[in-house]
Amino acid sequence: MGMEMIWVRPVVWGFRSILHFIIVILNIPYYIRIAETK
């Protein structure tokens, strides 16, 4: 059980950071569209 936490935690953290990065990239065109309308 102790050995699992060593690699499970970094994997979850890396998955969250990658998911957040993808969401930011997908939102860039949306932010540009808002900036153009204003």
N, C-alpha and C positions, 0 to 999 in steps of 0.2 A: 504494500500500500504506500509505503514511504517513497519507493522508487517511482511509482506512477505519477505522484504529484510533481516530481522534478521536471517531467516533460509535458504533462497535461497543462500546467499553468501557462508556460510560454506559448504552447500551441493555441490555447484559447485567446491569449492576449494578442498574438500575431493575427489570428483570424479576425478579431474585433478591429484591429488597426487597419487591416486590408479592406474589410467591409466598409469602415468609415471613409477610407481613401476613395473607394469606388463610388460611394454616395456623393462625396464632394465633387468628383469628376462629372458625374451625371447631372449635378445641380448647376454646373458652370453655365451651360446654355440658357438655363432658366433665369439665372441672375443677369446674364447679358440681355435677355429679352426685357426684363423689368427695367434695366438701365436705359434701354433704347426708347421705351414707351414714355419714360419720364424725361 
